[in-house]
Amino acid sequence: MTRRKLTTDEIELWRQVADTARRIHPERSRYVAPTPKPKPVKTVKSRVSTSFEIGSRARIAQSEHNLLPALPERLAKQPVHMDKKAFGRLKRGKMHPEAKLDLHGMTQDQAHPALIGFVLRAHGSGKRLVLVVTGKGKTKSDDGPIPVRRGILKHHVPQWLSMPPLGPLVLQVVEAHISHGGSGAYYVYLRR
């Protein structure tokens, strides 16, 4: 509990009581009550910000979970290995693919050899940009308590393109522009 400061009236009253009281030990020095100190004037420091943000000083707790980012985020974070100007045109949908492979309705066992054969033939014939359509995947009505990613082929095709025998032939894999299939298709830019 903090003590409050005495007012000047209370100090004056105490002095009157102390003057009328008889001392028990007259040999000791007499106590003089302090006079109240003037209150300091508060000044605002220039470094203090007047704006207030909730949580600005809160510590950011590190998440214990290390979740794998979604596939579009991982593809977007990959370094650009092709010409920057051509990459910009590719992202805007201004470059047209020279060949197209549609994997709709295929299983993994059917799609993987079809993709390998398609990319090897396209590279052998000197094509630079091909389009691989995987589809977005089927939506299930009840996913259950564990979330399941949609589109098996959508998630496996970028991995297959980075592994042998296709890895040395592929320069860049980018999610297609909306005019060429959007998130259900990939541009595959091949090496010369």
N, C-alpha and C positions, 0 to 999 in steps of 0.2 A: 504494500500500500504506500503510495507516495504522499509526502507531506505537502500541504498547501502553504503558501507564503502568508505571513501576517500582514494585515493592513495597518496603516498608520494609526487608526483609532485603537486597534487592539494593542499596538506597541505602547501607546500613550497610557492606556488603562493598566497595562502591566507595570509600567514605571510607577504609577501612583500606588499600586498594591505593594511593590517592592520597597518604596520609600516608607511606608507605614509598618512594614514588617520588622521584627526584631531579629537580628542575626544570631545564629547558633554559635558560630565560630567567628568572633569579631576580628581575630588576628589575620584571617585570610583576606585577600584582596577582593574588592567589591566588583561584582559583575555588571557590565554595562550592556544593555540590549542593543543589538545592531540596528542600524537604520535600514529601511528597505532599499534595495538596489533598484535603479531604474531599469525597466525592461528594454532589452536590446531590440533594435529595429531590424526586422528580417529583410534581407536583400536577396534577390533572385540571382543565382550564378548564371553566367552566360553559357556554361556547358550543359545546364539542365534543360532537357527538352520539355516543352509544355504539352506536347502531344502524348497521348497515352494509348498504348496498344495492349490488348489482353494477351498475356503469354509472352511478352517481349523478353522477359528475363527468365523464363522457364527453361529448364534444362531439357534438351531433346533426348528422349530415351531411345537407345538403339534397339531396333526391333530384333527379337530373337529369331524370327523367321527369315530365311533367305529364300524368298520366292523367285522363281524364274520369271522374268518379264515376258509379256505376251510376244508372240511371233512378229507382229508388225514393228514393235519397239526394237526388238533385236535386229531386224533387218535394217531399220532406219539408223541404228547406231554403228553399223558396219562401216569401215572406212571405204571411201570411194577409190576404186582402182582404175576406173576408166577416165576419159577426158571429162573435165568438169562441165564444159559447155554441152557436150553430148549428154551427160548425165542430167543436166537441167532440162534439156529437150525431152529426154526419156520420161522424167517425172511428170512433165506437163502433158504427156501423151502426144507429142508432136512427131515422134519417130514411129514408123509403122513396122511391125514385125514382118520378117520375110517368110516365116513358117509358123504353123500353129499346131499344137498337140492338145487334144481334149481328153482328159482322164475321167470325165464324168461316168459314174456307174461302175468303175473298175475297182477291184480289190487291190490290196497292197501287192499281192503276188502277181497280179496282172500288170499293174501300173509301173512297177520298178523296171522290168525288162523293156517295156514299151518306152519309158523315158530314156533309158540308156541307149537303145537303138535309135531313137529320134535325135538325140543330141549328137551322137556319133555321126549319123548321116548328115545332119545340118552342118557340122564342123567340117566334115569331109568335102562337102559341096561349096564351102567358102562363105556360108551365111554368118552374119554377125549378131543379129537380133532375132530371137525366137520367142514365142509366147507359149507358155504351158498353163493350161486351164485346169485347175484342180476342183473348183467348186468351193462353196463356203462350208459345206457339211450339212448333215441333217440335224434338225432340231428335235430333241426328244421332249415328250410331254412331262416326264418325271425323271429328273437327273439324280434324285436321291440326295443323301446327306453329303456325299463327296462330289465336288464339282468336276465335271469331265469336259475337256476341251472339244469343241466342235471341229469336224473336218480332219480325219486321219491323214488323208493325202495332202491336205493343206499344210500340215505340220511336218510330214516326212519328206516332201519334195525338196525343200531347201537343204535338208541334211543330205539327201541322196546326191544333190548337185555339188556338194562340197567334198564328197568322198570319192575315192578312185572307183571307176576309171574316168568319171566326169570332172573331178576336181581340177586337174591340170588344164582342162579345156575351157572352163567357165571363168570369166573375168569378174562378173558382177551379177547378183540376183537381186531384183527389186520388185516390190509389189506393183502390180500393173495399175495404170491409170483407169479411172472409172469407165472411160470409153472402150477399154479393152478387157473389162471384166472386174476391175477394182480389186477388192481383197480376196476374190476367188480365183485370181490368176497371177502369174509371175512373168516378168520380163527376164530372159536369160541372155546376157550379153556375152558372146563367145570371144575367145582369143583368136588372133590370126594364125 
